[in-house]
Amino acid sequence: MANALANIEPKEVWKNFEEICQYPHPSRKEDKLAAYIVSWAEKNNFAVEKDKTGNILISKPATPGMEDRKAIAIQGHIDMVCQKNSDTEFDFDNDAIQAYVDGDWVKAKGTTLGADNGIGVAMGMTIMESNDIPHPAFELLCTLDEETGLTGAMTLSDTFLKADILINLDSEEDGAFTIGCAGGINTDASFKYEADPVPTGMKAYEVAIKGLQGGHSGIEIHDGRANALKFLNRLLWTADKKFDFRISTFEGGNAHNAIPREAFAVIMIANDHTEGFEAFIKDFDQKIKVEYTSKEPGITAVCATTDMPCRVMTKCFGRRLMNAFYVMPHGVHRMSPDINGLVQTSTNFSIVETRDDEIYIVTSQRSSVESEKYDLANMVRISQELGGATVKHGDGYPAWEPNMDSPILKSAKQTYIDLFGKEPVIETIHAGLECGLIGEKYPKMDMLSFGPNLAEVHTPSEMIQISSTQKCWKLLLEIVNNIPKK
């Protein structure tokens, strides 16, 4: 086991987090980490059970003197978003995350860190295995596949949990209590690949948009960050008006809830247009650098010769695809008219994949207003159907409606004031949390979400602040110690 985090406090929390990093846990492939957590629970003689989806529930009785308090559950998801840049060699299915300390932050070498939500699970494990931390009857709920479909929370039965209060540790802002979040839905499209043989008298290029920040589509969508898919399509659409070229492949993005940082296309250019095309790429690169000087300082458009593809799109199909991508909505659709600074409705143009017989597209819509969520999903649907795609909507998930009269919120707020001498921020967020789905199954459950400062989540620059984690841990222990009586 690695021990790069062995000397930072709270040591037991970081020990558990670094242990989590040793077990690969991409969404829908959490079996290695899940097996470790079950083994850990059995080794500590905790009651442990798994449901049909693979969600893990670990239980421990109240410590002496806490038997009259309401039962609580700490909840976190054990999957992680797997993001790396194209020049990073890393196998998320088999390699351990390489965490390291950089000043007041913990980061990973070249990949996402998985502090979203490994740190929440690590805190729950640390409370459970301690003999010195007082707590009521205690459950640790570890859910699966939060990042791609909230599958674990969606399939949770309404009898699995026994707790009265649920504390979700998947928030990412120090000093804030989250009491509500947006709902979401995915809209996916498939274009049947219409192919021609590779023309003669042409040269193959790979064209790329690189160097973007990316980010969490529920947290940074309002920040004005560029989308690599939109920029690559803009480049190709503009080039189509100037040059004789054909598209073979279009690729970019790899998570529905991450703003795409890189995108690539393999194209064929007529031999007598190559010099002009290369000059066009350099000019396009300069234009987008001017547009995004402050927001995306690393943005770049590049091209390089590559191997001949085995097929190209028909001219008509390529243009229909580019037109559909050009009108594809992306970004903030509407800000909340009631809560200053809160995104109410947004969409993320997330993934494009060239497959054997199709071009496959994933998009993600979020809103705290159900009717707007579906309205925007329909807008995305129509933009792609007009280009000839077959489109389907996912099941979606509900918003978590805030409850300002929540007893755990009142108790936690007073605890925060007593500890830190000021009031916490009470907020709803545009990102999705599992609380909305869990609340559907357990409508009487009192819920609260908080966590330490995380930055650049869903990107290879993901990091978690050490001092903020210490503060969050202190707060969590006091909240657990002050759980109201039954």
C-alpha positions in Angstrom: 0.0 0.0 0.0 1.2 3.5 -0.8 1.8 5.9 2.1 2.1 9.3 0.4 -0.6 10.7 2.7 0.6 9.1 5.9 1.8 12.3 7.6 -1.3 14.5 7.2 -4.2 14.8 9.6 -6.6 13.3 10.3 -4.4 10.3 9.8 -7.0 7.6 10.0 -9.2 9.4 7.4 -6.3 9.8 5.0 -5.2 6.2 5.6 -8.7 5.0 4.6 -8.8 7.3 1.6 -5.4 6.2 0.3 -6.5 2.6 0.7 -9.5 3.3 -1.4 -7.1 4.7 -4.1 -5.4 1.3 -4.3 -8.5 -0.4 -5.7 -9.7 0.6 -9.2 -13.3 1.8 -9.1 -14.6 3.3 -12.3 -18.3 3.7 -12.6 -19.9 0.3 -13.3 -16.6 -1.4 -12.5 -16.5 -0.9 -8.7 -16.2 -4.6 -7.9 -12.6 -4.5 -6.7 -13.2 -1.6 -4.3 -16.6 -3.1 -3.2 -14.9 -6.4 -2.4 -12.3 -4.6 -0.3 -15.0 -2.7 1.7 -17.0 -5.8 2.4 -13.8 -7.6 3.5 -12.9 -4.6 5.7 -16.4 -4.7 7.3 -16.2 -8.5 8.0 -12.7 -8.2 9.4 -14.1 -5.6 11.9 -17.1 -7.8 12.7 -19.6 -5.2 11.4 -23.0 -6.3 10.1 -22.8 -6.0 6.3 -25.2 -6.7 3.4 -25.4 -6.0 -0.3 -28.5 -5.4 -2.3 -29.2 -6.7 -5.8 -27.4 -3.8 -7.4 -24.3 -4.1 -5.2 -25.0 -1.2 -2.8 -23.2 -2.0 0.5 -24.8 -1.3 3.9 -22.6 -1.6 7.0 -24.2 -1.3 10.4 -22.9 -0.8 13.9 -24.9 -0.4 17.2 -24.9 2.9 19.2 -22.0 3.5 21.5 -22.9 3.5 25.2 -24.9 6.6 26.2 -26.1 7.3 22.6 -28.8 4.6 22.4 -31.6 7.2 22.8 -30.5 9.3 19.8 -31.9 9.0 16.3 -30.2 6.5 14.0 -28.0 8.0 11.3 -26.5 6.9 8.0 -23.4 8.3 6.4 -23.7 8.0 2.6 -21.2 8.2 -0.2 -20.7 6.6 -3.7 -17.7 4.4 -4.4 -17.4 5.0 -8.1 -15.2 7.8 -9.6 -15.1 9.7 -12.8 -12.1 8.5 -14.8 -10.4 11.4 -16.7 -6.8 11.7 -18.0 -5.3 13.6 -20.8 -4.5 11.7 -24.0 -0.8 11.8 -23.4 -1.1 10.1 -19.9 -0.5 6.4 -19.7 -2.9 5.0 -17.1 -5.4 2.0 -17.0 -8.3 3.0 -14.7 -9.5 -0.7 -14.7 -6.3 -2.0 -13.2 -4.0 0.8 -11.9 -4.0 2.4 -8.4 -4.6 6.2 -8.2 -1.3 7.8 -7.4 -2.2 10.4 -4.8 0.4 12.9 -3.5 0.6 16.1 -1.3 1.1 19.5 -2.9 1.1 22.1 -0.2 -2.4 22.3 1.3 -3.8 20.0 -1.4 -3.9 16.3 -2.3 -3.8 15.6 -6.0 -3.2 12.6 -8.3 -0.5 12.1 -10.9 -2.1 12.8 -14.3 -5.6 11.6 -13.5 -8.7 12.3 -11.5 -8.2 11.7 -7.8 -11.5 10.2 -6.8 -11.9 12.3 -3.7 -15.3 12.7 -5.3 -16.5 10.7 -3.4 -13.8 8.6 -1.8 -13.2 11.1 1.0 -16.8 10.8 2.1 -16.6 7.0 2.2 -13.3 7.2 4.0 -14.8 9.5 6.7 -17.7 7.1 7.2 -15.3 4.1 7.5 -13.1 6.0 10.1 -16.1 6.7 12.4 -17.3 3.2 12.1 -13.9 1.5 12.9 -13.1 3.8 15.8 -13.6 2.8 19.4 -13.3 6.4 20.7 -15.9 8.3 18.6 -19.4 8.4 20.2 -22.3 7.8 17.8 -25.9 6.7 17.7 -26.9 3.5 15.8 -24.9 4.0 12.7 -25.1 2.9 9.1 -22.6 3.4 6.3 -24.3 3.3 2.9 -21.9 2.9 -0.1 -23.7 3.3 -3.4 -22.6 2.3 -6.9 -22.6 4.1 -10.2 -23.5 7.6 -9.1 -21.4 9.3 -11.8 -22.9 7.7 -14.9 -26.5 7.0 -13.9 -27.1 7.2 -10.1 -27.9 3.6 -10.5 -27.2 2.6 -6.9 -29.5 5.2 -5.5 -32.1 4.7 -8.2 -32.4 1.0 -7.5 -32.2 1.3 -3.7 -35.2 -0.5 -2.0 -37.4 1.3 0.5 -36.5 -1.2 3.3 -32.7 -1.3 3.0 -31.9 1.6 5.4 -33.1 1.8 9.0 -31.7 5.3 9.8 -33.8 8.3 10.6 -31.1 10.8 9.4 -28.9 10.6 6.3 -25.7 12.7 6.0 -24.4 12.7 2.4 -20.7 13.6 2.2 -20.6 14.3 -1.5 -20.6 18.1 -1.4 -17.5 20.1 -2.4 -17.6 23.5 -0.7 -16.3 24.1 2.8 -18.6 26.1 5.0 -21.8 25.2 3.1 -24.7 22.9 3.9 -26.5 21.6 0.9 -30.2 21.0 1.3 -31.3 20.7 -2.4 -30.1 20.0 -5.8 -31.1 19.8 -9.5 -32.6 16.9 -11.2 -31.2 15.6 -14.4 -31.7 13.5 -17.5 -29.5 12.2 -20.3 -30.4 12.5 -24.0 -28.4 10.2 -26.3 -28.4 10.2 -30.1 -27.2 7.8 -32.8 -26.5 8.7 -36.4 -26.2 5.7 -38.7 -22.7 6.0 -40.3 -23.1 6.6 -44.0 -19.8 5.6 -45.6 -17.9 6.0 -48.9 -14.6 4.3 -49.9 -11.5 6.4 -49.2 -11.1 8.8 -52.1 -7.9 8.9 -54.1 -5.8 12.1 -54.3 -6.2 12.9 -50.7 -4.1 13.1 -47.5 -5.1 12.0 -44.0 -4.9 14.4 -41.0 -5.8 14.2 -37.4 -7.3 17.5 -36.2 -7.5 18.1 -32.5 -8.7 20.7 -29.9 -6.7 20.3 -26.7 -5.7 22.1 -23.5 -9.1 23.0 -22.2 -9.9 23.0 -18.5 -13.1 20.8 -18.7 -14.8 20.5 -15.3 -17.9 19.2 -13.6 -21.0 20.0 -15.7 -23.1 20.7 -12.6 -20.5 23.0 -10.9 -18.6 24.8 -13.7 -21.2 24.9 -16.4 -21.8 28.6 -15.7 -18.1 29.5 -15.7 -17.8 30.1 -19.5 -15.4 27.2 -20.1 -15.0 26.0 -23.7 -16.4 22.7 -24.9 -13.9 20.9 -27.1 -16.6 19.1 -29.1 -18.3 22.4 -30.0 -14.9 24.0 -31.0 -13.9 21.0 -33.1 -17.2 21.0 -34.9 -16.9 24.7 -35.5 -13.5 24.2 -37.0 -14.7 21.4 -39.4 -17.9 23.3 -40.3 -15.9 26.4 -41.2 -13.3 24.4 -43.1 -16.1 22.7 -45.1 -16.9 26.1 -46.7 -13.2 26.5 -47.9 -11.8 23.0 -48.7 -12.5 19.7 -50.3 -12.3 17.3 -47.4 -14.1 14.3 -45.9 -14.5 13.2 -42.3 -13.7 9.7 -41.2 -14.0 9.8 -37.4 -15.1 12.3 -34.7 -14.3 11.7 -31.0 -14.3 13.6 -27.8 -15.4 13.6 -24.1 -15.8 10.5 -22.0 -18.2 11.3 -19.1 -21.8 12.7 -19.3 -21.1 15.0 -16.4 -17.7 16.4 -17.5 -17.3 19.3 -19.9 -15.1 17.8 -22.7 -11.5 19.0 -22.6 -10.2 17.3 -25.8 -11.7 16.3 -29.2 -10.3 14.7 -32.3 -11.3 14.1 -35.9 -9.6 12.1 -38.7 -10.2 13.8 -42.0 -9.1 13.5 -45.6 -8.0 16.6 -47.5 -7.5 16.9 -51.2 -3.7 17.0 -52.0 -3.9 20.5 -53.6 -5.7 21.9 -50.5 -3.3 20.6 -47.8 -1.1 23.7 -47.6 -4.1 26.0 -47.3 -5.7 23.7 -44.7 -2.6 23.8 -42.5 -2.6 27.6 -42.7 -6.3 27.6 -41.9 -5.7 25.5 -38.7 -3.0 28.0 -37.5 -5.4 30.9 -38.1 -8.2 29.2 -36.3 -5.9 28.4 -33.4 -5.0 32.1 -33.1 -8.7 33.2 -33.2 -9.8 30.9 -30.5 -6.8 31.9 -28.3 -8.0 35.5 -28.6 -11.6 34.5 -27.8 -10.5 32.6 -24.7 -7.4 34.4 -23.5 -8.4 34.5 -19.9 -10.7 31.6 -19.5 -8.9 28.9 -21.5 -5.2 29.9 -21.7 -4.2 26.4 -22.8 -6.6 26.0 -25.7 -5.1 25.0 -29.0 -6.1 23.7 -32.4 -3.6 21.5 -34.1 -3.4 19.1 -37.0 -0.9 16.4 -38.0 -0.7 13.8 -40.8 -1.9 10.3 -39.9 -2.5 6.9 -41.3 -5.1 6.5 -44.0 -8.5 5.6 -42.6 -10.5 2.6 -44.0 -13.6 4.7 -44.8 -14.9 8.2 -44.8 -18.4 9.7 -44.3 -20.4 10.6 -47.4 -20.3 14.3 -48.1 -24.0 14.6 -47.4 -23.8 12.7 -44.1 -20.8 14.7 -42.9 -22.5 18.0 -43.5 -25.7 16.8 -41.7 -23.6 15.7 -38.7 -21.7 19.0 -38.6 -25.0 21.0 -38.9 -26.6 19.0 -36.1 -23.6 19.5 -33.8 -23.5 23.2 -34.6 -27.0 23.8 -33.3 -26.7 21.4 -30.4 -27.4 23.5 -27.2 -24.6 23.6 -24.6 -24.2 25.5 -21.4 -26.5 27.5 -19.2 -30.1 27.7 -20.5 -31.6 29.7 -17.6 -30.4 31.2 -14.3 -32.7 31.0 -11.3 -34.9 34.0 -11.0 -35.2 33.4 -7.2 -31.7 32.5 -6.0 -28.9 34.8 -7.0 -26.1 33.1 -8.9 -27.8 29.7 -9.1 -28.0 27.9 -12.4 -31.6 26.7 -12.8 -31.3 24.8 -16.1 -28.3 23.7 -18.3 -27.2 21.1 -20.8 -23.8 19.5 -21.4 -22.8 18.3 -24.9 -20.7 15.5 -23.3 -19.5 12.7 -25.6 -19.1 11.8 -29.3 -17.9 8.3 -30.3 -17.4 6.9 -33.8 -18.4 3.3 -33.7 -18.6 0.6 -36.4 -22.0 1.5 -37.7 -22.9 4.8 -35.9 -21.8 8.1 -34.5 -23.0 8.0 -30.9 -23.7 11.1 -28.8 -24.3 11.6 -25.1 -25.7 14.8 -23.6 -26.8 15.7 -20.1 -29.5 18.1 -19.0 -30.0 19.5 -15.4 -32.7 21.6 -13.8 -34.2 22.3 -10.5 -37.5 22.7 -12.4 -38.8 19.5 -13.8 -40.7 21.0 -16.7 -37.7 23.0 -17.8 -35.5 19.9 -17.6 -37.8 18.1 -20.1 -38.2 21.1 -22.3 -34.4 21.4 -22.7 -34.1 17.7 -23.3 -36.6 18.0 -26.1 -34.7 20.9 -27.6 -31.6 18.7 -27.7 -33.6 15.8 -29.1 -35.1 17.9 -32.0 -31.7 19.4 -32.9 -30.3 15.9 -33.5 -33.5 14.5 -35.1 -33.4 17.2 -37.7 -30.0 15.9 -38.6 -31.3 12.4 -39.0 -30.4 10.9 -35.7 -32.4 8.4 -33.6 -32.7 9.9 -30.1 -33.7 8.5 -26.7 -34.0 10.0 -23.2 -32.8 8.3 -20.1 -34.9 7.7 -17.0 -33.6 10.8 -15.3 -33.5 11.6 -11.6 -35.6 14.0 -9.5 -34.5 17.2 -7.9 -34.0 17.2 -4.1 -36.4 19.7 -2.8 -35.0 21.9 0.1 -36.5 21.7 3.6 -35.6 24.8 5.6 -37.4 23.2 8.7 -35.1 20.1 8.7 -34.1 19.2 12.3 -30.7 17.9 11.2 -30.1 21.2 9.4 -31.0 23.2 12.5 -28.7 21.0 14.7 -25.8 21.1 12.2 -26.1 24.9 11.8 -25.9 25.5 15.5 -22.9 23.1 15.7 -21.2 25.0 13.0 -21.7 28.3 14.7 -20.4 26.9 18.1 -17.3 25.5 16.4 -16.4 28.3 14.0 -18.1 31.4 15.3 -20.1 32.2 12.1 -23.1 30.8 10.2 -22.7 28.3 7.4 -24.0 29.0 3.9 -27.3 27.2 3.3 -27.6 26.4 -0.3 -29.1 24.4 -3.1 -26.8 23.4 -6.0 -27.0 22.7 -9.7 -25.0 19.5 -9.5 -26.9 16.3 -8.9 -26.8 14.4 -5.5 -28.3 11.1 -4.6 -30.4 12.6 -1.9 -33.3 13.3 -4.4 -33.5 9.6 -5.3 -33.0 8.4 -1.7 -35.7 10.9 -0.5 -38.1 9.3 -3.0 -37.7 6.0 -1.3 -37.5 7.4 2.2 -39.8 10.4 2.3 -39.6 10.8 6.1 -35.8 10.7 6.2 -34.1 13.9 7.3 -31.1 14.7 5.0 -28.2 17.0 4.8 -25.1 17.2 2.6 -21.7 18.8 3.1 -18.0 18.1 2.5 -14.5 19.7 2.2 -13.2 21.9 -0.5 -12.7 20.0 -3.8 -11.5 21.8 -6.9 -11.4 20.9 -10.7 -13.6 17.9 -10.1 -14.1 15.5 -13.0 -10.8 16.6 -14.5 -7.2 15.4 -14.2 -6.5 18.4 -12.1 -9.0 17.3 -9.3 -7.7 18.1 -5.8 -8.9 18.2 -2.2 -7.8 20.7 0.4 -6.2 19.2 3.5 -7.0 22.1 5.9 -10.6 22.0 4.7 -10.8 18.2 5.2 -9.6 18.7 8.8 -12.3 21.3 9.4 -15.0 19.0 7.8 -13.9 16.1 9.9 -14.1 18.1 13.1 -17.6 19.3 12.1 -18.8 15.8 11.2 -17.8 14.4 14.6 -19.6 17.2 16.4 -22.7 16.8 14.3 -22.7 13.1 15.0 -22.2 13.7 18.7 -25.1 16.2 18.7 -27.7 14.0 16.9 -31.1 14.8 18.3 -32.9 12.3 20.6 -35.6 10.0 19.3 
